[in-house]
C-alpha cells in the first residue's frame, strides 16, 4: 500500500526530475560542443572596453 507522499513522488516529482536531468545532460553536451562557450566569448567581447595606450 502506497501512502500519498509516495504516490506524489512516483507520479509527480519523479517524472519532472527525470526530465530536468535529461535536459541538463543535453545542455552540457551542447556546451561541451563549444556552442555555449562561443556564445559566452561573444557576449564577453561585446562588453569589453577597448583600451589603447
Secondary structure, DSSP 8 states (H G I E B T S, - for coil): ---HHHHHIIIIIHHHHHHHHHHHHHHHHHHHTTHHHHHHHHHHHHH------
